[in-house]
Amino acid sequence: MNQHLLFLQRFMKSPKNVGSVAPSSRFLAKKMVNQVDWDEVKAAAELGSGTGPITRYIQSNVNPNANVFLFETDPVMRKKLRMHYPRFTCHANATRLVHTIHQKNIIHLDCIFSGLPFFNFERELRDTLVDQIVHALKPGGMFIAFQYSLQMKKQLSEHFIIEDIKYVPLNMPPAFVYVCRKK
């Protein structure tokens, strides 16, 4: 099934969790993935992997020996991710990020990418996810997330140094990429 059709179908079923009617564009995916020095990455995660447009660029850049954890709540999309990215591990619940990486004997991640629609979530869930991200990242580790507004800027600045916010107009809808480093 076409990834755009699948994404729209899953959005119609659960708009608060999927967060958009279309998957991320290649322009957005490249803008996010190009923020990382891939020679330094031994362990990474992607939260809200969806149909894998960002995952595709992670795969083409990451060292083959690196550990990559994908998190996607939607079971249909998660099954497709497992099929297309067999060397990455797929998990359902990003609120268990720290526990999941520790089970694989990974203490900290070098970078985390996120396509999670944070502002669609209740405050408690947002706080839990941000806390998991902060505790999973190594000191100085990178957190790169896209959002459709700047509403998360204040909460992210409490935990990260926001190095840049990049606007990506060639995405549906247009998005902001937060480039953050753990304090």
N, C-alpha and C positions, 0 to 999 in steps of 0.2 A: 504494500500500500504506500502511496506517495506520502512522504513525511509531512507535507503541509496539510494534507487531508487528515492524516492521523492526529496531528497536533490540534487542528480545529475540532475534530471529533472529541478529543480528550478535554479540550477547553469547555466545550458545550456541556460535558458531563460534570466537570468540576472547575468552574472559572476561578474560584479563590485560590486553588492550589496550582493550576497551570499558569494563570496570570496573563496570558496573551493569546491572541487568536492565531498567531503564526510563530514558527520557530525563529530563533535568532538568525540574522543575516550573516553571510560570510564576512562582511565588513565589520560587524560587531565582534564576531569570533576572532578575527585577525587582530583587531585593536586590543582585545583582552589578552590574548596569548602572547602577543609581541611585547608585553610589558615585563616579561620574565627572562632572566638569564638562565637558559635551559641547561647549560653546562653545570650549574650548581644544584639542580633539582634531583633529589634522591627519592622524595616522597611528596605527592600532591593529591589534592582532592578537588572534585567538582560537585557542587551542590545544586540540585535542580537540573540534572543533565538533559532532561526532555528526550528529544529524538537524536541528540548527539551532534549538533552543529559545532559547538565549542569543543566537544570531545574529539572530533575529527582533527582539529588543529593541535590539540594537546598530543594526540597520538603521533602526529607527523613531526613534533618537536622534541618530545621527551626521550631521554635515554632509555634504551630497551630494558635496562636493569632496574629502572626506577619503579617504585610502587605507586599505583594510581588507584584511588578509591572514587567510585562514582556513586552518587546518591540521587535516587529518583523515587518518589512515592507512588507514582502511577505504575501499576503492575504491568500493563501492556507495554509502555515505553521502556520499563526496566528490562523486560524480557528481550526486546529488540536490542537494547544496549548490550546485554550479555552475549547476544548472537554476533553483533558487529564488532565488539571490543573484548574478545575472550581473554586477553592478558590483563585486563583491568578487572578489579572486583566491583561488583554492584551491590548496593545496599538500599534499603527502603527508607531508613529514618535518619536524617541528618542531626536530630537531637541526640543521637547516640554516637556522634562523630568520634569523640575522644575514646570511648569504650571500643569502638570498631577498630581504630588504628592500633590501640594497645593490644588487642587480640592478635594482631599480625606482628607484634613486637616492634612497632614503630612508636617512638616516644613523641616526636614532633614532626609536623609537615613543613616543607619549605615554602609551599604556596597553596592557596585555596582559591578556586574560582567559584563564583556564584551567579546563578541565574534565578535564584529564589525571589519570588515577589514579596519581599519583606513587608511592604506596607499593606498588603492584603491580609496579613496575619494579625491575630490578637497580640496585644503588647507582651503578654507572658511568653508566648511562643517566640516572638521576635527576640526577647531578652535571652531566652534559653539558647536560641541559635547563635546569637552573637557571642554569648559566653562560651559555647562549644568551640567556635572558631578561634576565639582568643586563646583558649587553653590548648587547642590542637596545634597552633602555629609555634614555630621556634621564635626566639627573640629576633626581631628584625625580619621575620618572615612576611611574605606578601599576601595580601587579601585583595582580590580583584573581583569586583561585583558590578553588574549592570542593574540599573533601575530606570523606571520611566519618569521619575521625578527626582528632586533634590531633597525630599523629605527625610531621608535616612542620614543626611550629612551630620546633624548634631549628634545622633546616637553613635555613629561610627567614629566621630572625632573624639569621643570619650575614651576609646580603646586603641585607636590607631592614629598614626600620622598620615593624614590624607595628602599624598604627594601630588596628586593631580586628579582632576575630573575632566574627562574627555567627552565631548558631545559627538554622537554618531547619528547623523540625520538619515543615513541610508540603512535604516532598520524599520521594521513595522511593528509597533510604533517606534519613532525615534527614541534613542536611549542615552543615558549618561553612564559612563564607565568610571567607577571609583577605583583609583589606584592607591592602595593603602599599604602601610608597613606597620607591623606590630611595634608598639612602643617598648 
